[in-house]
Amino acid sequence: MKVEMQEVTQEYVDQSITDANLIYNDVVRQAKLNGTVGVTWISRHFPVNWYGASHIINRMEKEELCEPYQGNKPRRVFSEVES
């Protein structure tokens, strides 16, 4: 079986980010229930590719909804009230 590789263009990345923004609130809601979030988890549970999932993680970190990057492990998601 031959697998075709898609060329990664700026247009492709931009569309991935647009798609990610459309599902962002759903991902955050589910991540809060899950307690952790990661790029792999997002791309497996939501209709978004790696670029979109990375954008979501970066946005969540910027909005202080999850821990910063700490190696190859899922990030803890902060609840509404952190003590």
C-alpha positions as CSV (number, residue, x, y, z in Angstrom):
1,M,0.0,0.0,0.0
2,K,1.4,3.4,-1.0
3,V,0.6,6.4,1.2
4,E,0.5,9.8,-0.4
5,M,2.1,12.6,1.6
6,Q,0.3,15.9,1.6
7,E,2.4,18.9,0.8
8,V,2.5,21.3,3.8
9,T,1.8,24.7,2.5
10,Q,1.0,27.9,4.4
11,E,-2.5,27.6,3.1
12,Y,-2.8,24.1,4.6
13,V,-1.5,25.3,8.0
14,D,-3.8,28.4,7.9
15,Q,-6.8,26.1,7.2
16,S,-5.7,23.8,10.0
17,I,-5.7,26.8,12.4
18,T,-9.1,28.0,11.2
19,D,-10.5,24.5,11.7
20,A,-9.0,24.3,15.2
21,N,-10.5,27.6,16.2
22,L,-14.0,26.3,15.2
23,I,-13.7,23.4,17.7
24,Y,-11.6,25.2,20.4
25,N,-14.4,25.5,23.0
26,D,-15.4,21.9,22.6
27,V,-11.8,20.7,23.1
28,V,-11.4,22.9,26.2
29,R,-14.7,21.6,27.6
30,Q,-13.7,18.0,27.1
31,A,-10.1,18.6,28.3
32,K,-11.5,20.0,31.6
33,L,-13.5,16.9,32.1
34,N,-10.6,14.7,31.1
35,G,-8.1,16.6,33.4
36,T,-5.3,16.5,30.9
37,V,-4.7,17.5,27.3
38,G,-2.1,16.7,24.6
39,V,-1.7,17.1,20.9
40,T,-2.1,13.3,20.3
41,W,-5.3,13.2,22.4
42,I,-6.8,16.2,20.6
43,S,-6.0,14.8,17.1
44,R,-7.5,11.4,18.0
45,H,-10.7,12.7,19.6
46,F,-11.5,15.7,17.4
47,P,-11.5,16.3,13.6
48,V,-8.2,18.2,13.5
49,N,-4.7,17.5,12.3
50,W,-1.4,17.9,14.2
51,Y,-1.1,21.6,13.2
52,G,-4.6,22.4,14.5
53,A,-4.0,20.4,17.7
54,S,-0.7,22.2,18.3
55,H,-2.5,25.5,17.8
56,I,-5.1,24.6,20.4
57,I,-2.5,23.5,22.9
58,N,-0.6,26.8,22.4
59,R,-3.8,28.8,22.8
60,M,-4.8,27.0,25.9
61,E,-1.3,27.6,27.4
62,K,-1.4,31.3,26.5
63,E,-4.9,31.6,28.1
64,E,-3.5,29.8,31.2
65,L,-5.9,26.9,30.8
66,C,-3.2,24.2,30.9
67,E,0.3,23.6,32.2
68,P,3.3,24.7,30.0
69,Y,5.2,22.1,28.0
70,Q,7.1,19.7,30.2
71,G,8.3,17.0,27.9
72,N,6.5,14.2,26.2
73,K,3.5,13.9,28.5
74,P,-0.1,15.3,28.6
75,R,-0.5,18.6,30.3
76,R,-2.7,19.1,33.3
77,V,-5.8,21.2,32.6
78,F,-6.7,23.8,35.2
79,S,-10.2,23.9,36.5
80,E,-12.1,27.1,36.8
81,V,-10.9,27.7,40.3
82,E,-7.3,26.7,41.1
83,S,-6.1,26.9,44.8
